[in-house]
Amino acid sequence: MLRLPDHWVWDSWYARDDNGLWHVFFLRASRALHDPHRRHRRATIGHAVSTDLHSWRLVADAVVPADAPSWDDLATWTGCTVQGPDGRWYLFYTGVGRAEDGLVQRIGLAVSDDLTTWHRHGTEPIVQADPTWYELLDKELWYEQAWRDPWVFPDPDGNGWHMLITARANTGPANSRGVVGHATSPDLVTWTVGPPLSTPAGFGHLEVPQVAVLDGQPLLLFSTEATKSARREDHRIWVATGETTLGPWDIASAQPFAHPHLYAPRLVPGPADDWSLIGFLDHVDETFVGELTDPIPVRYQAATGLTVDPARAGVGQ
């Protein structure tokens, strides 16, 4: 696992370079803050590399808050990293600024030629919430403007790119407006926001959404704190099925993935069409841990949903 003695580590995402080296990008904040709830307003995007997803070597941070005044001068949050057809790497991230006291979330972009040195693309966010479909900041309804955790993947028919976003619909009961926000792009730089790919179904928000195809079934993985869900409060990691990687996603029928301490995991592919989950350890015995797990092998079956793979369980854990 990845544990830093001086920093908490939480949300993470993964990319594999042309030489087979794994890169993890993750949120980090100093343990000198003492109170882990303060970490969100101090978050930067860290970076480490590995040959096996078990042993990690820390390298320079990827993205840190911009100089003030800027839309992302308070903290940089969760995103994803993809390689474009031009061979460059594109890191999409969430930013919050001091001007709104960190309550308005927007999505920005940094680019790199080598996955190591990153530069912001321009000085403005590239994707913002559109009130045609999505809730903007209204503290009487919700404590923040949710527009974060971009997950970018190529169109299954080769027609550009899609971005999934943690968002909230602009209608419905306040504690159940969570939806999968959606934007499209022809080139990874210019984005058009469209209607959500799901309808509200009992969740206040759907954090760190990710799509993957396991055993031929398109899946949507997301997380939510128990207090932000009108669903069963003993589960926080959920899996919904769809007809394609664009859904439509049946959030109302989402099934839980049970793990007592895991949060915000990512599905990471293995060499033999196998999959694992890697996330961070949240609270254990009422104490925030803040470190990444080793890969947890999983499989999907229609009858049982996403479960730990018994054939590989215990290997590398």
N, C-alpha and C positions, 0 to 999 in steps of 0.2 A: 504494500500500500504506500501511498504518498502522504507522509506526515512531516510537517515543518515545525521545528522546535519553537520558532519565534512568531509564526503566523498561523492563523486558522485558514483552512482550505475548505471551500464548499462547492458550489455548482461547477461542473466541468464539461468539456467537450473535446473531441478527439479527431485527429487527422493523420494520415499515413503518407509520408513523402515518397518520391520516386525511387528511393533506395531502400524502402521497407521500414524506415525508422518511424516509430510512433511519436506523435506530439500531443501532449495534453495542454489545454489552456483552461485556466481555472480562476475562480475568484479567491482573493486572499486579502487578509487584513491582520494587522499586528495584534498579537496576544497581549501586548502592553495596554490595550484598551480595557482589559479586565472583564468588562461586560460584553458578551458576544452579541447582544442585540445592537451594539454600537457599530458592528463591523460593516453593516450595509452602507453607511455613509462614508466609509473609508476604503471601499473596495477598489482594487486594481486587478488587472488581468495578468496572472502569472503564467509561466511557460516551463515545461519540463519535457524531456525526451526519454525514450525507452526502446529497447529492442524486443521486449517480451510482455509489456503491460503490467509488469510486476515490480521491477527495479527501475527507479526514475532518477534522472540526473537533472538538477535544477539549472536553468539557463536564464537569461535576462527576461524581465517582464516584457509582455507584448504591448499592452496599452495601459496608460495611466490617465487620470483626469487631465483635461486640458487646462491651460492657463485661463484665469478669469479676465474678462467676462466671456463665457462660452456656454452653449447649451449643455455641455457635458463636463463642466468644471467642478462638480462635486464628487461623482463616483462613476466608474465604468462597470457594467454588470454583464450578465450572461449573454452568450451569442453562439456562433458557430463559425467554422472555417472550411472553405471549399476551394478547390483549384479550378480556375477558369479555363476555357479553351485556349487562351493565350499563354498558358503555363504559369501565370501569376497566381498568387494566393490571395484570397479575399476573406477578411475577418469581419463579420457582422457582429455588432455589439450593442448593448443597451447603454444609454447615457442619461444621467440626471444632472440638473444644474442648481446652483445656489439661488438663482433668481426666483425659482418656485419652491425653494426649500426642499428640493429633491422629490417633489410630489408629482411631477409630470415626466413621463418616460417617453423617450424617442429612440430611434434606431440609427446608428451610424456605421461607417465603413472605414476600415484600415486595409492597406494593401502591402504586399511583400513579394519580392522576387525569390526569397530563400527561406521563408517561414521563420526567420530570425529577426530581421530588422523590419519594423512596421512603420508606415506613415499614414496618417489620416488622409482620406479622400475629401478634400475641400474642408470647409469650416462649418458646414451646416449638416443637420441630419438628412438621411436619404429617404426615410420612411416615417411618416407621422400619422396618428390616428385621424380618420376621416369621420366627422360627426354624422355623415349620412347613415352610417351603420353602427358606429362605435361610441361608447360613453367617453366623454371628456371629463376633466376634473370637476367633481361636485362632492365636496366633503360631507354633505348631508346624506349622500348615497353610499359613498365608498371613500376609503382613506387616502386614495391615490388615483392617478390616471394610469390604468394598466395598459401598457403598450411595449412589451419587452420580450426577451428570450427568443430572438429570431432563429428559425431553423430553415435553412435554404437547401434546396435540392433541384436537380434538373427535371424538366418536364418529361414525363414518361414517353411522350411522342416526339421528343426532340425540339419542342417549341419553346425555347427559353428556359426560364427558371421560376420557381415558386418559393415563397417565404410563408411559413407558418408563424403566428405571433400570439403570445399570451395577451388576450384582449377581453373586453366586456361589451356586450350588446347595449344599445342605448334605450332599451325598453325592458320591462319585466321587474319582478321582485329584486330588491337590491342585493340580497345575498345569493342570488342564483343566476347572475348575468354572464357568467364565464363562458366564452366561446373561443373557437380557434380562428383567430384573425388570419387574413390572407392578402398577399400582394404578389404581383407578377412582374417579371423583367425580361427584356430580350438580351441583356448584356451584363447583368449583375451590378449595374450602376444606376440605371434609370428604372424606377419602380412605380407601379400603379396599384393603389389600394383598391380592393374589391370587397364584396360582401363576405361574411364569415363562412367557413366550411362546416359549421355545426350550429345548432340552436341551443339556447340555454336549457340546462338539464340538471339543475340542483347544485352546481358548483359556483362559488364566487369568482374563481379564476382557475385556469388550467395552466399550470406552470411548466416550464421547460418542455414544450411539446416536441416530439420527434416522430418521424414516420420511418418504417422499415418493413421489409417483406420477409417473414419467417415462414418456412415450409409452405410457400406459395400464398400466404395470407397477408395482405397489407394490414399493418397495425399502427395505431397511434398510441404512443406512450406519453403520459403526463402525470404530474404530481399536484397535490393540493394539501395544505394543512388541514387538520381535522376541523379547526374552528372556522374554516372558509368553505365548508361543505355541508349541504343539507342531506348528504348521503350518509352511509354508515361511518361513524366517527372513529372506528378502529382501523381504518385503512387510509393510506395517503398516496399510494402509487397505483395508477389505474391504466388499463389497456382497453382500447376500443377498436373494433374491426371496421373495415371499410371495403368497398368494392374495388377501389384502386388506391394508389398513394395520395390521391386527391379526395378521398372519401367517396360519397358523403359519410361523415363520421357519426355513428350512432352513440353519442355520449350517454344517453339515458340507459343504454345497455352495457356500459363499460364495466369490466370486471377487475377486482383488485389483485395486485401482486403483493402478497403478504411478506413483510420483512419488518422486524421490530425497530430497527434503527436507521435504515437506509432512506435517503431522500435525494430527489433530483437525479436519478440514474440515467445513464445513456446506454442504448443498445450498441455494442461494438462487434463488428464481424470478425470471425476467426478464419483460419486458412482453409477449412474444409466445409464451408457453408454452415458453420456453427456460429452461435452467438453467445455473448456474455453481457451482463449488466455491470457497469461501474458507476458508483455514485459516492456520496459522502456520508459518513456516519454523523448523524444529528445528535440527539440527546441519548445518552446511556446513563441510567441511574440518575436522571434529572440533571446531568452535567453535559454541556455542549462539548462534543469531541472535535469536530472540524478537521477531518482527514479523509482521504479517498480510500476506498476499499480495493482489494485485489479483484480481478474479474470473477463474477458469479455466473457460472454456466447456466444458460436457460434454454428452453425449447417451447414451441407453441403447438398445442393440439386443440382442435375445436371443442373437444369434450371437457378439457381441463383448463384451457386458457394458457397464459404464460406462466410457466412454473420452472423451478430449478431442475436442471437436467440430471436425473439420477445417475446416468451413465458417466457423467463428468464431474459430479459433485465431489468436492473434497480435493479436486486436482487444482493446485495452485491457489487454494484459498487460505 
